[in-house]
Amino acid sequence: MKRIAKYLFLVPLLVSCKGGIFGGADGADREQRTIVETGELSAVRTKAFVLPRFGRFGSFRIIGLAEHGKVIHEGDSVIQLDPADVTKYIVDRETALESQLASLEKMMVNQENRDSEAESTIKSELATYELRKLTYEAAKFESERTKRIKELEFQQATIQLNLAKRRLELNSIINENDLKIQQIRVEQIKKDIQNAYDIIPQLTIRSTIPGIFQITRNRRTDQLLKIGDEVYRGNTMASVPDLTWMKVETQINENDFLRIKKGDKVLVRLDALPEVAFEGEISNVGLFCHAKDRNKPRQKVFDVEVRLLVSDERLKPGMTVSCEFIEEGKKKSKS
């Protein structure tokens, strides 16, 4: 009975001491609860080779391609596109240019001939006008009937002379406009030809950064693009990630959103090398909360980007990692 009474006495004591003896450890565990999320490595800097808009040309055939996985240096040629369509277009436009230049020259000659004819007409009408004027002035002593006839002839000559002058003015305006239109046609063709010539050097695509060359899959065959394949405007043909600096694209549960912030330290571990921790920090936290996936619409997360603070050859794009977020005031030892 004494032993039982002793145990009954200790129970409330232990209960009352829970916050003091064990509470500190439990509180510390709660404060030190780590946030661990999975993610995937990607390069901080990646050059994607997308077929741009080359004027009227919507597609090109690949005639040269660097080897998939090859180490690329800045300035290396990685993709060569077939210039055949551009070359054919240049030939067609140069032929059209010759035709339009011939039309322009013919137009200028015809305009000169019409101007000469109009000037001759004016000279003729002017001579008639002067003659009718003299005749009209000399008829002042003639009969009224004769004077009236000479007056009407003079008026007619005046009208014909004014019409000839007006026709010359209108023809000059028409000729000037026709000449401008034809010159615009010629300049447009010249511009088309020059633009096409400017495209040809761009069909040799070079990398602007060093890294590993990665060929994109053909959308129709789901196979890597190869020589002979046709690519269309806006298609991504390949990419070159710079492996010097890596980042992790991960997510964090909405319940933990307020526990992290930009600049917080993160320990990143490769699934393939879990015993080694790489130092990183949060470089960006998404502003919008969204469902983690379609099958779990009630599980909401925020997107988080973590930049690695160390450069290591073991870090490769696409590798799966775990991110251990370190809260402020908490210290973790690096393995």
The 8 nearest C-alpha neighbors of each residue, nearest first, counted from 0:
[[1, 3, 2, 4, 5, 6, 7, 8],
 [0, 2, 4, 3, 5, 6, 7, 8],
 [3, 1, 5, 0, 4, 6, 7, 8],
 [4, 2, 0, 6, 5, 1, 7, 8],
 [3, 5, 7, 1, 2, 6, 0, 8],
 [4, 6, 2, 8, 3, 7, 1, 9],
 [7, 5, 9, 3, 8, 4, 10, 2],
 [8, 6, 4, 5, 10, 9, 3, 11],
 [7, 9, 5, 6, 10, 4, 11, 12],
 [8, 10, 12, 6, 7, 11, 13, 5],
 [11, 9, 13, 12, 7, 8, 14, 6],
 [12, 10, 14, 13, 9, 15, 8, 7],
 [13, 11, 9, 15, 10, 14, 16, 8],
 [14, 12, 16, 10, 15, 11, 17, 9],
 [13, 15, 11, 17, 12, 16, 10, 18],
 [14, 16, 12, 13, 17, 11, 18, 19],
 [17, 15, 13, 19, 14, 18, 20, 12],
 [18, 16, 21, 14, 19, 20, 22, 15],
 [17, 19, 22, 16, 21, 20, 23, 15],
 [20, 18, 16, 22, 17, 21, 23, 15],
 [19, 21, 17, 16, 22, 18, 23, 24],
 [22, 20, 17, 24, 23, 19, 18, 25],
 [21, 23, 18, 25, 19, 24, 17, 26],
 [24, 22, 26, 21, 25, 27, 19, 20],
 [23, 25, 27, 26, 21, 22, 28, 20],
 [24, 26, 28, 22, 27, 23, 21, 29],
 [27, 25, 29, 23, 28, 24, 22, 30],
 [26, 28, 30, 24, 29, 25, 31, 23],
 [29, 27, 31, 25, 26, 30, 32, 24],
 [28, 30, 26, 32, 27, 31, 25, 24],
 [31, 29, 27, 28, 32, 26, 33, 25],
 [30, 32, 28, 29, 27, 33, 329, 326],
 [33, 31, 29, 30, 28, 34, 27, 326],
 [32, 34, 31, 35, 324, 323, 325, 326],
 [35, 33, 324, 323, 36, 32, 325, 255],
 [34, 36, 323, 322, 33, 324, 321, 37],
 [37, 35, 322, 321, 34, 38, 251, 323],
 [38, 36, 321, 320, 322, 249, 35, 319],
 [39, 37, 249, 320, 248, 319, 247, 321],
 [38, 40, 319, 247, 248, 318, 317, 320],
 [41, 39, 247, 316, 317, 318, 246, 319],
 [42, 40, 316, 246, 245, 317, 247, 43],
 [41, 43, 245, 44, 240, 242, 246, 241],
 [42, 44, 245, 246, 244, 41, 45, 241],
 [43, 45, 42, 241, 240, 46, 244, 242],
 [46, 44, 240, 239, 241, 42, 47, 43],
 [45, 47, 239, 238, 240, 48, 44, 208],
 [48, 46, 238, 237, 49, 45, 239, 235],
 [49, 47, 237, 236, 238, 235, 46, 50],
 [50, 48, 235, 234, 233, 236, 51, 47],
 [49, 51, 232, 233, 234, 235, 48, 231],
 [52, 50, 232, 49, 233, 53, 234, 48],
 [51, 53, 54, 232, 50, 57, 56, 233],
 [52, 54, 56, 51, 55, 198, 57, 232],
 [55, 53, 56, 52, 57, 194, 195, 198],
 [54, 56, 57, 53, 52, 58, 195, 85],
 [55, 57, 53, 54, 58, 52, 59, 85],
 [58, 56, 232, 231, 55, 52, 59, 53],
 [57, 59, 231, 230, 56, 232, 229, 60],
 [60, 58, 230, 229, 80, 81, 61, 231],
 [59, 61, 229, 81, 228, 80, 227, 230],
 [62, 60, 80, 226, 227, 228, 63, 81],
 [61, 63, 226, 80, 79, 81, 227, 60],
 [64, 62, 79, 78, 61, 226, 80, 65],
 [63, 65, 78, 77, 79, 226, 66, 62],
 [66, 64, 77, 67, 78, 63, 69, 212],
 [67, 65, 69, 68, 64, 212, 214, 213],
 [66, 68, 213, 69, 212, 214, 65, 211],
 [69, 67, 212, 211, 213, 66, 70, 214],
 [68, 70, 212, 66, 67, 211, 71, 65],
 [71, 69, 211, 210, 212, 68, 72, 209],
 [72, 70, 210, 209, 211, 69, 212, 75],
 [73, 71, 209, 75, 74, 208, 210, 70],
 [72, 74, 208, 209, 207, 206, 75, 71],
 [73, 75, 206, 205, 207, 72, 76, 208],
 [76, 74, 205, 72, 73, 206, 77, 71],
 [75, 77, 205, 204, 78, 74, 206, 203],
 [76, 78, 65, 205, 64, 204, 75, 206],
 [79, 77, 64, 204, 63, 203, 76, 65],
 [78, 80, 63, 203, 62, 202, 61, 204],
 [81, 79, 61, 202, 62, 60, 59, 82],
 [80, 82, 60, 83, 62, 61, 59, 79],
 [81, 83, 85, 84, 86, 199, 80, 202],
 [84, 82, 86, 85, 81, 87, 88, 59],
 [85, 83, 87, 86, 82, 88, 81, 56],
 [86, 84, 88, 82, 87, 83, 89, 195],
 [85, 87, 89, 83, 88, 84, 82, 90],
 [88, 86, 84, 90, 89, 85, 83, 91],
 [87, 89, 85, 91, 86, 90, 92, 84],
 [90, 88, 86, 92, 87, 91, 192, 93],
 [89, 91, 93, 87, 88, 92, 94, 86],
 [92, 90, 88, 94, 89, 93, 87, 95],
 [91, 93, 95, 89, 94, 90, 96, 88],
 [92, 94, 96, 90, 95, 91, 89, 97],
 [95, 93, 91, 97, 92, 96, 90, 98],
 [96, 94, 92, 98, 93, 97, 99, 91],
 [95, 97, 93, 99, 94, 98, 92, 100],
 [96, 98, 100, 94, 95, 99, 101, 93],
 [99, 97, 95, 101, 96, 100, 102, 94],
 [98, 100, 102, 96, 101, 97, 103, 185],
 [99, 101, 103, 97, 102, 98, 96, 104],
 [100, 102, 104, 98, 99, 103, 105, 97],
 [103, 101, 99, 105, 100, 104, 106, 98],
 [104, 102, 100, 106, 101, 105, 99, 181],
 [103, 105, 101, 107, 106, 102, 100, 108],
 [106, 104, 102, 108, 103, 107, 101, 109],
 [105, 107, 103, 109, 104, 108, 102, 110],
 [106, 108, 110, 104, 105, 109, 111, 103],
 [107, 109, 111, 105, 110, 106, 112, 104],
 [110, 108, 112, 106, 111, 107, 113, 105],
 [109, 111, 113, 107, 112, 108, 114, 106],
 [110, 112, 114, 108, 109, 113, 115, 107],
 [113, 111, 115, 109, 110, 114, 116, 108],
 [114, 112, 116, 110, 115, 111, 117, 109],
 [113, 115, 117, 111, 112, 116, 110, 118],
 [114, 116, 112, 118, 113, 117, 111, 119],
 [115, 117, 113, 119, 114, 118, 120, 112],
 [118, 116, 120, 114, 119, 115, 167, 113],
 [117, 119, 121, 115, 120, 116, 114, 122],
 [120, 118, 116, 122, 117, 121, 115, 123],
 [121, 119, 117, 123, 118, 122, 124, 116],
 [120, 122, 124, 118, 123, 119, 163, 125],
 [123, 121, 125, 119, 120, 124, 126, 118],
 [122, 124, 120, 126, 121, 125, 119, 127],
 [125, 123, 127, 121, 160, 126, 122, 128],
 [124, 126, 128, 122, 123, 127, 121, 160],
 [127, 125, 123, 129, 128, 124, 122, 130],
 [128, 126, 124, 130, 125, 129, 131, 123],
 [127, 129, 125, 156, 131, 126, 130, 157],
 [130, 128, 132, 126, 127, 131, 125, 133],
 [129, 131, 127, 133, 132, 128, 126, 134],
 [132, 130, 153, 134, 128, 133, 129, 135],
 [131, 133, 129, 135, 130, 134, 153, 128],
 [134, 132, 136, 130, 135, 131, 137, 129],
 [133, 135, 131, 137, 132, 136, 130, 138],
 [136, 134, 149, 132, 138, 133, 137, 150],
 [135, 137, 133, 134, 138, 139, 132, 131],
 [138, 136, 134, 135, 139, 133, 140, 141],
 [137, 139, 141, 135, 140, 146, 136, 134],
 [140, 138, 141, 137, 136, 146, 135, 142],
 [139, 141, 138, 142, 137, 146, 143, 136],
 [142, 140, 138, 139, 145, 146, 143, 144],
 [143, 141, 145, 144, 146, 140, 138, 139],
 [142, 144, 146, 145, 147, 141, 139, 148],
 [143, 145, 147, 142, 146, 148, 141, 149],
 [146, 144, 148, 142, 147, 143, 141, 149],
 [145, 147, 143, 149, 138, 144, 148, 141],
 [148, 146, 150, 144, 145, 149, 143, 151],
 [147, 149, 145, 151, 150, 146, 152, 144],
 [150, 148, 135, 152, 146, 147, 151, 153],
 [149, 151, 147, 153, 148, 152, 135, 146],
 [152, 150, 154, 148, 153, 149, 155, 147],
 [153, 151, 149, 155, 150, 154, 156, 148],
 [154, 152, 131, 156, 150, 151, 155, 132],
 [155, 153, 151, 157, 156, 152, 158, 150],
 [154, 156, 152, 158, 157, 153, 151, 159],
 [157, 155, 128, 153, 159, 158, 154, 160],
 [158, 156, 154, 160, 155, 159, 128, 153],
 [157, 159, 155, 161, 156, 160, 162, 154],
 [160, 158, 162, 156, 161, 157, 163, 155],
 [159, 161, 124, 163, 157, 162, 158, 125],
 [162, 160, 164, 158, 163, 159, 165, 157],
 [163, 161, 165, 159, 164, 160, 166, 158],
 [164, 162, 166, 160, 161, 165, 121, 159],
 [163, 165, 161, 167, 162, 166, 160, 168],
 [166, 164, 162, 168, 167, 163, 161, 169],
 [167, 165, 163, 169, 168, 164, 170, 162],
 [168, 166, 170, 164, 165, 169, 117, 171],
 [167, 169, 165, 171, 166, 170, 164, 172],
 [170, 168, 166, 172, 171, 167, 173, 165],
 [169, 171, 173, 167, 172, 168, 174, 166],
 [170, 172, 174, 168, 169, 173, 175, 167],
 [173, 171, 175, 169, 170, 174, 176, 168],
 [174, 172, 170, 176, 175, 171, 177, 169],
 [173, 175, 177, 171, 172, 176, 170, 178],
 [174, 176, 178, 172, 173, 177, 171, 179],
 [177, 175, 179, 173, 178, 174, 180, 172],
 [178, 176, 174, 180, 179, 175, 173, 181],
 [177, 179, 175, 181, 176, 180, 174, 182],
 [180, 178, 182, 176, 181, 177, 183, 175],
 [181, 179, 183, 177, 182, 178, 176, 184],
 [180, 182, 184, 178, 183, 179, 103, 177],
 [181, 183, 185, 179, 184, 180, 178, 186],
 [184, 182, 186, 180, 181, 185, 187, 179],
 [185, 183, 181, 187, 182, 186, 188, 180],
 [184, 186, 182, 188, 183, 187, 99, 189],
 [187, 185, 189, 183, 188, 184, 190, 182],
 [188, 186, 190, 184, 189, 185, 183, 191],
 [187, 189, 191, 185, 190, 186, 96, 192],
 [190, 188, 186, 192, 187, 191, 193, 185],
 [189, 191, 187, 193, 188, 192, 194, 186],
 [192, 190, 188, 194, 189, 193, 187, 195],
 [191, 193, 195, 189, 190, 194, 89, 188],
 [192, 194, 196, 190, 195, 191, 197, 189],
 [195, 193, 197, 191, 196, 192, 190, 198],
 [194, 196, 192, 198, 197, 193, 191, 85],
 [195, 197, 193, 198, 194, 199, 192, 89],
 [198, 196, 194, 195, 199, 193, 200, 201],
 [197, 199, 195, 201, 196, 200, 194, 202],
 [198, 200, 201, 202, 196, 197, 82, 195],
 [201, 199, 202, 198, 203, 197, 196, 204],
 [202, 200, 198, 203, 199, 204, 197, 80],
 [203, 201, 80, 199, 200, 204, 79, 198],
 [202, 204, 79, 201, 200, 78, 80, 205],
 [205, 203, 78, 76, 202, 77, 79, 201],
 [206, 204, 76, 75, 74, 77, 207, 203],
 [207, 205, 74, 208, 73, 75, 76, 77],
 [206, 208, 73, 74, 205, 209, 46, 75],
 [207, 209, 73, 206, 210, 72, 241, 46],
 [210, 208, 72, 73, 71, 241, 207, 206],
 [211, 209, 241, 71, 240, 239, 70, 242],
 [210, 212, 70, 239, 68, 69, 71, 240],
 [213, 211, 239, 68, 69, 67, 238, 71],
 [212, 214, 67, 238, 237, 68, 239, 211],
 [215, 213, 237, 67, 223, 236, 224, 238],
 [216, 214, 237, 236, 223, 224, 213, 217],
 [217, 215, 223, 222, 221, 224, 218, 214],
 [216, 218, 221, 224, 222, 220, 219, 223],
 [219, 217, 221, 220, 216, 222, 215, 224],
 [220, 218, 217, 221, 222, 216, 224, 223],
 [219, 221, 222, 217, 218, 216, 223, 224],
 [222, 220, 217, 218, 216, 219, 223, 224],
 [223, 221, 216, 220, 217, 224, 218, 219],
 [224, 222, 216, 217, 215, 214, 225, 221],
 [225, 223, 217, 216, 215, 222, 214, 228],
 [226, 224, 228, 227, 223, 64, 61, 63],
 [225, 227, 61, 62, 228, 63, 64, 224],
 [226, 228, 61, 60, 62, 225, 229, 63],
 [229, 227, 226, 61, 60, 225, 224, 230],
 [228, 230, 60, 59, 61, 227, 58, 231],
 [231, 229, 58, 59, 60, 234, 228, 232],
 [232, 230, 58, 234, 57, 233, 59, 50],
 [231, 233, 50, 57, 234, 51, 58, 52],
 [232, 234, 50, 49, 51, 231, 235, 52],
 [235, 233, 49, 231, 50, 232, 236, 230],
 [236, 234, 49, 48, 237, 50, 233, 215],
 [235, 237, 215, 48, 49, 234, 214, 50],
 [238, 236, 214, 215, 48, 213, 235, 47],
 [237, 239, 47, 213, 46, 48, 212, 240],
 [238, 240, 212, 46, 211, 210, 45, 213],
 [241, 239, 45, 210, 42, 242, 211, 44],
 [240, 242, 210, 44, 243, 209, 45, 42],
 [243, 241, 244, 42, 240, 210, 245, 315],
 [244, 242, 241, 310, 245, 311, 42, 312],
 [243, 245, 242, 310, 43, 42, 307, 241],
 [246, 244, 42, 43, 41, 307, 306, 242],
 [245, 247, 306, 41, 305, 307, 43, 40],
 [248, 246, 40, 305, 39, 304, 249, 38],
 [247, 249, 304, 38, 39, 303, 40, 246],
 [248, 250, 38, 303, 247, 302, 304, 37],
 [251, 249, 302, 303, 301, 300, 252, 36],
 [250, 252, 300, 301, 253, 256, 302, 255],
 [251, 253, 300, 254, 255, 299, 256, 301],
 [252, 254, 300, 256, 255, 299, 301, 251],
 [255, 253, 252, 256, 257, 251, 300, 258],
 [256, 254, 258, 253, 252, 257, 251, 259],
 [255, 257, 253, 258, 254, 259, 252, 251],
 [256, 258, 259, 255, 254, 260, 253, 252],
 [259, 257, 255, 256, 260, 326, 254, 327],
 [260, 258, 257, 256, 263, 326, 261, 255],
 [261, 259, 263, 262, 258, 281, 284, 257],
 [260, 262, 281, 282, 263, 283, 284, 259],
 [261, 263, 281, 280, 282, 260, 264, 283],
 [264, 262, 280, 281, 261, 260, 265, 259],
 [265, 263, 280, 325, 279, 262, 324, 281],
 [264, 266, 324, 279, 280, 323, 325, 278],
 [265, 267, 323, 278, 277, 276, 322, 279],
 [266, 268, 322, 277, 276, 321, 265, 278],
 [269, 267, 276, 273, 321, 320, 275, 277],
 [268, 270, 320, 272, 271, 273, 319, 321],
 [271, 269, 320, 273, 272, 319, 268, 321],
 [270, 272, 269, 273, 319, 320, 318, 268],
 [273, 271, 269, 270, 274, 275, 268, 276],
 [274, 272, 268, 269, 270, 275, 271, 276],
 [273, 275, 272, 334, 276, 268, 269, 271],
 [276, 274, 273, 334, 272, 268, 277, 269],
 [275, 277, 268, 267, 266, 334, 333, 278],
 [278, 276, 267, 266, 268, 279, 275, 309],
 [277, 279, 266, 308, 307, 265, 267, 276],
 [280, 278, 307, 265, 308, 306, 264, 266],
 [279, 281, 264, 265, 263, 305, 262, 306],
 [280, 282, 305, 261, 262, 263, 283, 304],
 [283, 281, 305, 261, 304, 306, 280, 262],
 [282, 284, 304, 281, 261, 303, 285, 305],
 [285, 283, 303, 302, 304, 286, 261, 260],
 [286, 284, 302, 301, 287, 303, 283, 288],
 [285, 287, 284, 288, 301, 302, 283, 303],
 [288, 286, 285, 301, 289, 302, 300, 284],
 [287, 289, 301, 300, 299, 286, 290, 253],
 [290, 288, 299, 300, 291, 287, 301, 298],
 [289, 291, 299, 296, 292, 298, 300, 297],
 [290, 292, 299, 300, 298, 289, 295, 296],
 [293, 291, 290, 295, 294, 296, 298, 289],
 [292, 294, 295, 296, 290, 291, 297, 298],
 [293, 295, 292, 296, 291, 297, 290, 298],
 [296, 294, 292, 293, 297, 298, 291, 290],
 [295, 297, 290, 298, 293, 294, 292, 291],
 [298, 296, 295, 299, 290, 291, 294, 289],
 [297, 299, 295, 296, 290, 291, 300, 252],
 [300, 298, 290, 289, 291, 253, 297, 288],
 [299, 301, 252, 253, 251, 288, 289, 291],
 [300, 302, 288, 251, 250, 285, 287, 253],
 [301, 303, 250, 285, 249, 284, 251, 300],
 [304, 302, 284, 250, 249, 283, 285, 248],
 [305, 303, 248, 283, 282, 247, 281, 249],
 [304, 306, 281, 247, 282, 280, 246, 279],
 [307, 305, 246, 279, 280, 282, 308, 281],
 [306, 308, 279, 309, 246, 245, 278, 305],
 [309, 307, 279, 278, 306, 310, 280, 277],
 [310, 308, 307, 311, 278, 277, 244, 279],
 [309, 311, 244, 243, 308, 312, 307, 245],
 [310, 312, 313, 314, 309, 243, 244, 242],
 [311, 313, 314, 310, 315, 242, 243, 244],
 [314, 312, 311, 315, 310, 269, 272, 242],
 [313, 315, 312, 311, 316, 245, 318, 40],
 [314, 316, 318, 313, 317, 40, 242, 41],
 [317, 315, 41, 40, 318, 42, 314, 39],
 [316, 318, 40, 39, 41, 315, 319, 42],
 [319, 317, 40, 39, 316, 315, 320, 269],
 [320, 318, 39, 270, 38, 269, 317, 40],
 [319, 321, 269, 270, 38, 268, 37, 39],
 [320, 322, 37, 268, 36, 267, 38, 35],
 [321, 323, 267, 36, 35, 266, 37, 324],
 [324, 322, 35, 266, 265, 34, 325, 267],
 [323, 325, 265, 34, 322, 35, 326, 264],
 [326, 324, 264, 265, 323, 329, 327, 263],
 [325, 327, 329, 328, 324, 259, 263, 258],
 [326, 328, 329, 325, 263, 264, 330, 259],
 [327, 329, 326, 330, 325, 31, 30, 331],
 [328, 330, 327, 326, 325, 331, 31, 30],
 [331, 329, 328, 332, 325, 327, 326, 31],
 [332, 330, 333, 329, 325, 266, 334, 323],
 [331, 333, 334, 330, 276, 266, 329, 278],
 [332, 334, 276, 331, 275, 277, 266, 278],
 [333, 275, 276, 332, 274, 277, 331, 273]]
